[in-house]
Amino acid sequence: MFKLTQWLAAGAASVVIASTASTASAAPADIAAALADPARPAEDVARDAARKPGELLELMGVKAGDKVADFVIGGGYFTRILSAAVGPSGHVYAYQPAEFIAYQASYGEALKSVAAQHSNVTPLNAGLQGFDLPDGLDAVLTVQNYHDLYLKAFPADTAAKVNAEIFKSLKPGGVFLVVDHQALAGSGTDAAATLHRIDPDAVKTDLAAAGFELERESGLLANSDDPHTANVFDPAIRGKTDQFTLVFRKPS
């Protein structure tokens, strides 16, 4: 059986490094200002060209004054950008699962650090089976984490419970953006624990069952050279995976 600790050990190193410039100038004003914030860590800025945060936040429609949640923050890359983008009149709820923190202290340290540095960020660290987001959120995003809900270390109903909580937390018309590593078409969730990938059709099925409507698919992070058969941490493909971007909306 695949162990949670095995995956987390690999996941701790799953950052994508980019050598090209930030795309801040192409983003809407609030997002562009957030990307240009001089307080951002240099290592975060170095990832912008590959991770395309400006474009992703634009797809979400994030703006000043919004209440948003970053679901599974990792090192806090998106949390920091969201904090600046929503500004002092907005708020960010940064969620790091207790299961991750229990395995690796740095996940908890990252959560504490980002909350301490940003007054409009509230840290959340309950377990995946019992976490609670505030109601009335404008948007939620999760990046390269949805497949984790199907790791064999977690109960089989984890994804359903997570999706139900996110649906409940969003206001009518609220957005849930999902980015993840693409698996072979038709493979469902089979590759989640082995390759750390998921078939986007499985995500669509899950979220339709939770009540969401698929609004848009984007090829923003697509890479047609990825054969979808390699583990995402394989040096041959790491940092160059084909990633899908799905924008879901809670019906008004």
WOSULBEL-V891507 format. One line per field, one symbol per residue. ss: DSSP state (h for helix, s for strand, l for the rest). burial: 1 if it has 24 or more other ideal C-beta (glycine too) atoms within 12 Angstrom, else 0. Layout:
ss = ???
burial = ???
This chain:
ss = lllhhhhhhhhllllllllllllhhhllhhhhhhhllllllhhhhllhhhhlhhhhhhhhllllllssssslllllhhhhhhhhhhllllsssssllhhhhhhlhhhhhhhhhhhhhlllssssllllllllllllsssssssllhhhhhlllllllhhhhhhhhhhhhssssssssssssslllllllllllllllslhhhhhhhhhhhlsssssssllllllllllllllllllllllllssssssssll
burial = 000100110110011100000111001001111111100100011011111111111111111101111111111111111111111001111111101110110011011101100101111110010010110011111111111111101100011011111111111001111111111100001011111111110111011001010110000110000101011110001111111111111100
